[in-house]
Amino acid sequence: MTFYQQAAKIQTWRVIIMACAAFIFNTTEFVPVALLTDIAQSFDMQTAETGLMMTVYAWTVLVMSLPAMLATGKMERKSLLIKLFVIFIIGHLLSVIAWNFGVLLIARMCIALAHAVFWSITASLVMRIAPKNKKTQALGMLAIGSSLATILGLPLGRLIGQLVGWRVTFGIIATLALLAMFLIIRLLPRLSSKNAGSLASLPILAKRPLLIGLYFTTVLIISAHFTAYTYIEPFMIQIGQLAPNLTTMILLVFGLSGISASLLFNRLYRFSPPKFILSAMALFIVSLTLLLSSTHYTTTIFSLTFLWGIGISCIGLALQMQVLKLAPDATDVATAIYSGIFNAGIGVGALFGGQIMKYIGLEYIGFSGAVLGITGAMIFIVFQFRHPQKNT
């Protein structure tokens, strides 16, 4: 093996480690979706009330993404990652011992703070450590790590929660985070901050209309997704009349769709990003619209869930790549804003879905999400039509 082949192999392993870190961070963000009922029962609460866990987490990321990124903008990246994992692990240990729901929310806010900075720096960091000419594939691998959170993290988290309690799920996540931290210490090189941007970057980015359009599109599409996805567990059990083990399989199928989406992204995105994004949006919106009618047949609901997952995963990947392309001079600032807005969408969707569930009916979360999705697609089309010269 030549020196260059050895170097490329090491770089690939570094990307894999970051993909594993993405798996851990995304698992803990979304695992409450699979545990809402159990958490609600342990604190003698309603399921819709425990959905606040998703909202508080997401809005902490929203509020802290940009300030925390600016505060850490000049820090060496390896040491910053290690500090984030320490905060992350402490938050999970607090989750394990939480004696009431308020303490659990505080623990989630602690974890969300680490999450805010992690996702502000990770996409650009992965592209820096990736082998030459494999930057897009590295981002796809990061997406696979994120998708594995729904393939393995959510179903296993739900299974563990049902067998031995939801607190054990959080304890296991803390253990995995500790292992990932040691791997980062051992294998990642020291990486100085590069093209992170600063407070002065904000007015410059604000003058880029396509970037602003992507931010508006993101908050609406992600709100649409989490209006339905946050409450997918009670929807499948109460409306779909599925057994709990089949509900776990639904989460597994949703995660598998993320891997399919990453493969489609690597193969098709480069030909026409706007068309790729619009096609994914169409698939996503149709899936949410048909969600209720799909519950009549188990095969149909599994198929539709798979298509829904492909649509939203392709959208997330493509929008992330577009943000990086539109802000090469301030990648971390632009990504921090994107991460904050993404999580604003999660929080809005979780809150909106909870209100739909409470006042209109759980069966209408799909329709409600579709309306938000259509609005997001229309905004994307308007910005692309007005600024066609920069749409690739």
Secondary structure, 3 states (H helix, E strand, C coil): CCHHHHHHHHHHHHHHHHHHHHHHHHHHHHHHHHHHHHHHHHCCCCHHHHCHHHHHHHHHHHHHHHHHHHHCCCCCHHHHHHHHHHHHHHHHHHHHHCCCHHHHHHHHHHHHHHHHHHHHHHHHHHHHHCCCCCHHHHHHHHHHHHHHHHHHHHHHHHHHHHHHCHHHHHHHHHHHHHHHHHHHHHHCCCCCCCCCCCCCHHHHHHCCHHHHHHHHHHHHHHHHHHHHHCCHHHHHHHHCCCCHHHHHHHHHHHHHHHHHHHHHHHHHHHHCHHHHHHHHHHHHHHHHHCCCHHHHCHHHHHHHHHHHHHHHHHHHHHHHHHHHHHCCCCHHHHHHHHHHHHHHHHHHHHHHHHHHHHHHCHHHHHHHHHHHHHHHHHHHHHHHHHCHHHCC
